Each structure stands twice: as C-alpha cells, then as structure tokens.
Amino acid sequence: MGKRALAISLSILAAIALASAQGRLERVISGRGRVVDLTHRLSPAIPYWPGESYRPFEFRTIATLERDGVFSGFFAMPEHMGTHVDAPNHFVAGQAAVDQLRPEQLIAPAVVIDVREKVARDPDYQLTLADIRRWERRYGRIPRGAIVFLHTGWGARWEDPEAYRNRDAQGVMHFPGFSPEAAAWLVRQRQIHGIGIDTLSVDFGPSKDFRVHRIMHGAGKYHLENVARLEQLPPRGAIVIVGVLPIAGGSGGPARVFALLP
C-alpha cells in the first residue's frame, strides 16, 4: 500500500471511530447508552503502596450544615493511591508531568486482555507476547492510541488490603503485571497511549527495578493502576475517558475513569 493510500485509509478509520464515539455519547446523553465506572471509591480503608512515606487516605469534616450552614471536608492522599494515573515523569526525568498530558491522550479505545485463569495458577504472572498475539488472532489488531488493560481478577481482593498486597514472610508482594517484553512491544509495534491494570502496579509484585514503568514512561506513555470492574468491559470496542487531576508538576494523580460501551 502506498503512502497516499495508507493516509486515506487511516483518515477513513479515524472518521469511522469519531462517528462511533459521537453516536455513543448521544446514546449516553439520551439514557440509552451504558457507562461503566472503572474507579474505586476513596476511603481510609482502601489498599495503598507500603512504604514509610505512604499513609491511608484521610478525610475529615471542616464545616457542617448545623454549625456553618454548609457541609465541607478536607482530604489528603499520595498522588498514587486508589484508581490513579502514573504520569511519564514518575520514573523518567524530563518526561511530561500529569498536568501536561494532552486531553487527546486521555480519551482512547480500550483493549482488555483477560489473564485471570493464568493468574489463578500463578499470582506473579506477567503478560507475555504470546498472550497479546493470541488476543489479536481472536479480536484483531490492537488499535493505535489504545489503552491496553490487563484484567487479572485481582480487583476481587480490593476490600481486603492485606490480600491485595499479598506479601510473603519477607515482605515481598506477589501480584501479576505486564512483562517488560510485552510493554516494549506495545509501545514500538502498536503505538498505544498507555496501559492499565487492576493491581497496585503495572510491574508485577516482586519487581525491584520497575522495568515496565521505565519502558512506558521513557516512551512518554502513562499508566492506570487499581482499575475497577474490568470484567464489565468487552475485549475491544469500549472507549475510555480518563479524568485525572491536573496537579501542577505532579508525577500522577487520582482519576475518575469511565468506559463507554459499544
């Protein structure tokens, strides 16, 4: 295929995708479309990354209707808590902060790769290239600009923080993630916008070097971690909207994430 023909084909595909998205929004607005909230609620009881500088989510009341005529509260939390975005500057210097992510990067087609059966046998399972190729043989090529979600089933542990961290006697956490090979391939071969997962980290629990973070952030890509309800999404066809707090210079931030179903 020549360059001109390829450009025309890509333009047609983009127009089809835009029309599909517009139709989906119209159905949502009219009450006929379905939206899935991929966000966990924030509360002091939620799991968080173990570390000296981390602490539970905090909320306290600072004004009441009875006393002040208005109800208002104060909250405090690390950037990387709950359902959140890891910005490219999280692990790589000189990359974009969370407030510099373009809106076009935060609206994307969703790809969901289900590895629950493999995780049930191995909690340290990492997504492989073979898993991705198997998915593409069944569902088609991963679209450019997608967010690729890894559905591990780990979200079922969310209400039990210790089970969610799954630390052994030495304090090492055990949960699944993306392999560095899969992450690098998705960046180079499919030009995705980012990846997401229903665990504490896109790197598997025992990781010490966080290679997936470094690969993705080095390419200017972002992550979504602690994503909820991936079981409600189809393998492909949903459109995801990531509403992340634009913290000036921040390395990430809490996000409200919605999926518009086909």
C-alpha positions as CSV (number, residue, x, y, z in Angstrom):
1,M,0.0,0.0,0.0
2,G,1.4,3.4,-1.0
3,K,1.7,6.3,1.5
4,R,-1.2,8.2,0.0
5,A,-3.5,5.1,0.1
6,L,-2.4,4.4,3.7
7,A,-3.1,8.0,4.7
8,I,-6.6,7.8,3.1
9,S,-7.3,4.5,4.9
10,L,-6.2,5.9,8.2
11,S,-8.4,9.0,7.6
12,I,-11.4,6.8,6.9
13,L,-10.8,4.7,10.0
14,A,-10.5,7.9,12.1
15,A,-13.7,9.2,10.7
16,I,-15.5,5.9,11.5
17,A,-14.1,5.9,15.0
18,L,-15.2,9.5,15.5
19,A,-18.7,8.8,14.3
20,S,-18.9,5.8,16.6
21,A,-17.8,7.8,19.6
22,Q,-20.3,10.6,18.8
23,G,-23.1,8.1,18.5
24,R,-22.1,6.5,21.7
25,L,-22.1,9.9,23.5
26,E,-25.5,10.7,22.1
27,R,-26.9,7.4,23.4
28,V,-25.4,8.0,26.9
29,I,-26.9,11.5,27.0
30,S,-30.3,10.2,26.0
31,G,-30.1,7.5,28.6
32,R,-29.8,4.7,26.1
33,G,-26.1,4.0,26.3
34,R,-24.2,2.3,29.1
35,V,-21.2,3.7,31.0
36,V,-19.0,1.6,33.3
37,D,-17.2,3.4,36.1
38,L,-13.7,1.9,36.4
39,T,-12.9,3.8,39.6
40,H,-12.7,2.6,43.2
41,R,-14.1,4.8,45.8
42,L,-11.6,6.6,48.1
43,S,-11.8,5.9,51.8
44,P,-9.4,5.3,54.7
45,A,-9.9,1.6,54.3
46,I,-8.5,1.2,50.7
47,P,-5.2,-0.6,50.0
48,Y,-2.1,1.6,49.4
49,W,1.5,1.1,48.5
50,P,3.6,0.0,51.6
51,G,6.3,2.5,52.4
52,E,7.5,4.9,55.1
53,S,6.1,8.0,53.3
54,Y,2.7,6.5,52.5
55,R,-0.3,6.6,54.7
56,P,-4.0,5.9,54.4
57,F,-6.4,8.2,52.7
58,E,-7.6,10.9,55.0
59,F,-10.9,12.7,55.1
60,R,-12.2,15.0,57.8
61,T,-15.1,17.4,58.1
62,I,-14.2,21.1,58.3
63,A,-17.8,22.6,58.1
64,T,-21.2,21.2,58.9
65,L,-24.7,22.2,57.9
66,E,-25.8,22.6,61.6
67,R,-22.8,24.8,62.6
68,D,-21.8,26.6,59.3
69,G,-24.8,26.2,57.0
70,V,-22.7,24.2,54.6
71,F,-21.1,20.8,54.6
72,S,-17.5,20.6,53.5
73,G,-14.5,18.4,54.0
74,F,-10.7,18.1,53.7
75,F,-8.9,15.2,52.2
76,A,-5.2,14.2,51.9
77,M,-3.6,11.4,50.0
78,P,-0.5,10.4,48.0
79,E,-0.7,11.0,44.2
80,H,-0.5,7.3,43.6
81,M,-3.5,6.0,45.6
82,G,-6.8,4.5,44.6
83,T,-7.6,4.4,40.9
84,H,-4.9,6.7,39.6
85,V,-2.6,7.8,36.7
86,D,1.2,7.4,36.7
87,A,2.5,10.3,34.6
88,P,5.6,9.8,32.4
89,N,7.8,11.8,34.8
90,H,7.1,9.3,37.5
91,F,10.2,7.3,36.6
92,V,11.9,9.2,33.8
93,A,13.3,12.7,34.1
94,G,12.3,15.2,31.5
95,Q,9.0,13.5,30.6
96,A,5.5,15.0,30.9
97,A,4.0,15.7,34.3
98,V,0.4,14.7,34.9
99,D,-0.9,18.2,34.2
100,Q,0.9,18.1,30.8
101,L,-0.9,15.1,29.5
102,R,-2.9,16.2,26.4
103,P,-6.7,15.6,26.5
104,E,-6.4,13.6,23.3
105,Q,-4.2,11.1,25.3
106,L,-6.9,10.7,27.9
107,I,-9.7,9.5,25.6
108,A,-8.9,6.2,23.9
109,P,-10.2,2.9,22.7
110,A,-9.9,0.2,25.3
111,V,-8.4,-3.2,24.8
112,V,-8.9,-5.7,27.6
113,I,-6.7,-8.8,27.8
114,D,-8.0,-11.4,30.3
115,V,-5.4,-13.5,32.1
116,R,-7.5,-14.5,35.1
117,E,-7.0,-18.2,34.6
118,K,-3.2,-17.9,34.4
119,V,-3.2,-15.6,37.5
120,A,-5.2,-18.2,39.4
121,R,-2.3,-20.6,38.9
122,D,0.5,-18.1,39.4
123,P,-0.1,-14.8,41.3
124,D,3.2,-13.5,39.9
125,Y,2.1,-14.0,36.3
126,Q,3.3,-11.5,33.7
127,L,1.6,-10.7,30.4
128,T,3.6,-12.3,27.5
129,L,3.9,-11.5,23.8
130,A,2.2,-14.9,23.2
131,D,-0.8,-13.6,25.2
132,I,-1.0,-10.5,23.1
133,R,-0.7,-12.4,19.8
134,R,-3.4,-14.8,20.9
135,W,-5.7,-11.9,21.7
136,E,-5.0,-10.3,18.3
137,R,-5.7,-13.5,16.4
138,R,-9.1,-13.6,18.1
139,Y,-10.1,-9.9,18.2
140,G,-8.0,-8.2,15.6
141,R,-5.1,-5.8,15.7
142,I,-4.7,-3.5,18.8
143,P,-5.6,0.0,17.5
144,R,-3.1,2.8,17.6
145,G,-3.7,5.1,20.6
146,A,-5.4,2.4,22.7
147,I,-5.2,1.9,26.4
148,V,-4.4,-1.8,27.0
149,F,-5.9,-3.1,30.2
150,L,-4.7,-6.3,31.8
151,H,-7.6,-8.0,33.5
152,T,-6.1,-10.2,36.2
153,G,-9.1,-10.6,38.6
154,W,-7.0,-9.0,41.4
155,G,-9.7,-6.4,41.9
156,A,-11.8,-9.0,43.8
157,R,-9.3,-8.5,46.7
158,W,-9.8,-4.8,46.9
159,E,-11.8,-4.9,50.1
160,D,-9.0,-6.8,51.8
161,P,-5.9,-4.7,51.7
162,E,-3.6,-7.4,53.0
163,A,-4.8,-9.9,50.4
164,Y,-4.5,-7.2,47.8
165,R,-0.8,-6.5,48.7
166,N,-0.2,-10.3,49.2
167,R,3.1,-10.0,51.0
168,D,5.1,-13.1,51.9
169,A,7.1,-13.6,55.2
170,Q,9.9,-11.4,53.8
171,G,7.5,-8.6,53.0
172,V,7.7,-9.2,49.2
173,M,4.4,-8.5,47.4
174,H,3.0,-11.0,45.0
175,F,0.6,-9.9,42.3
176,P,0.5,-10.0,38.4
177,G,1.6,-7.4,35.9
178,F,2.9,-6.7,32.4
179,S,6.2,-8.2,31.3
180,P,8.9,-5.7,30.1
181,E,8.9,-7.5,26.7
182,A,5.1,-7.0,26.3
183,A,5.3,-3.4,27.4
184,A,8.1,-2.6,24.9
185,W,6.3,-4.4,22.1
186,L,3.1,-2.5,22.7
187,V,5.0,0.8,22.6
188,R,7.0,0.1,19.5
189,Q,4.6,-2.0,17.4
190,R,1.2,-0.7,18.4
191,Q,1.9,2.9,19.4
192,I,-0.5,2.8,22.4
193,H,-1.3,5.7,24.6
194,G,-1.0,3.7,27.8
195,I,-1.7,0.6,29.9
196,G,-3.9,-0.1,32.8
197,I,-4.3,-2.9,35.4
198,D,-6.4,-3.9,38.4
199,T,-3.4,-4.2,40.8
200,L,-1.2,-1.9,42.7
201,S,1.4,-1.7,39.9
202,V,1.8,-2.4,36.2
203,D,5.0,-4.2,37.2
204,F,4.4,-7.5,39.0
205,G,4.7,-7.6,42.8
206,P,8.2,-8.9,43.2
207,S,9.7,-6.4,40.8
208,K,12.7,-4.5,42.1
209,D,13.7,-2.5,39.0
210,F,10.2,-1.5,37.7
211,R,11.2,-2.0,34.2
212,V,7.7,-1.7,32.8
213,H,7.4,1.7,34.4
214,R,10.7,2.8,32.9
215,I,9.9,1.5,29.4
216,M,6.5,3.1,29.3
217,H,7.5,6.4,30.9
218,G,10.6,6.6,28.7
219,A,8.3,6.5,25.7
220,G,6.1,9.2,27.1
221,K,3.2,6.8,28.0
222,Y,1.1,6.8,31.1
223,H,-0.4,4.1,33.3
224,L,-3.6,3.5,35.1
225,E,-3.4,1.4,38.3
226,N,-6.0,0.0,40.7
227,V,-8.6,0.0,37.9
228,A,-12.0,-1.4,38.9
229,R,-14.7,-3.5,37.1
230,L,-12.7,-4.6,34.1
231,E,-14.9,-7.7,34.0
232,Q,-17.7,-5.4,32.7
233,L,-15.7,-4.4,29.6
234,P,-15.7,-6.3,26.3
235,P,-12.3,-7.3,24.9
236,R,-12.5,-4.4,22.5
237,G,-15.0,-1.8,21.4
238,A,-15.2,0.4,24.6
239,I,-14.0,4.0,24.7
240,V,-12.3,5.1,27.9
241,I,-12.3,8.7,29.3
242,V,-9.6,9.3,32.0
243,G,-10.4,12.3,34.2
244,V,-7.2,12.8,36.1
245,L,-6.5,15.7,38.5
246,P,-4.0,18.1,36.7
247,I,-1.6,18.5,39.6
248,A,1.0,21.1,38.5
249,G,4.3,19.2,38.0
250,G,2.8,16.1,39.6
251,S,4.0,12.6,38.9
252,G,0.4,11.3,38.9
253,G,-2.9,11.8,40.4
254,P,-6.3,10.2,41.4
255,A,-8.6,9.7,38.4
256,R,-12.2,9.0,37.7
257,V,-12.2,6.7,34.7
258,F,-15.3,5.9,32.6
259,A,-15.8,3.4,29.8
260,L,-18.5,4.0,27.1
261,L,-19.6,0.6,26.0
262,P,-20.3,-0.3,22.3
